[in-house]
Amino acid sequence: MVRVLATGTFDILHPGHLLYLEEAKKLGDELFVIVARDVTVKKRKRTPIIPEAQRLKMVSALKMVDKAMLGSEKDMYELLYSIKPDMIAIGYDQDFDEETLEKELRKRGFNTEVIRINKHNANIFCKAEEIIGYIKHLRK
């Protein structure tokens, strides 16, 4: 059994999220998803529109997801010790360097491969920021 881990904010669930998770699922037998905590999203991106509990519920309901959970508020590697992923799939636009991430995983005792999912949907509304921008424009 090959266990794949995907992570993200998953704010305003959209077709780009579905494509990312479908491609991640193709890499193995089980897909585990870590949904970023509100506090983490605020530090790294912006205040999320959808609260973390609702984002978790939405991601958990997707057919390609075997298990979804909220991330750690302290250490992004914390849940990996219980998940034990064989692979970590990162999205085309996620701010991670594959080599740096793999080196940090090795230092922590993981022999986990990092795969960047480069496939993405070029259609409008496949990024939360695009959706938010469009809604703001409509409200003017």
Order of alpha helices (4+ residues) and beta strands (2+ residues): beta-alpha-beta-alpha-alpha-beta-alpha-beta-alpha-beta-alpha
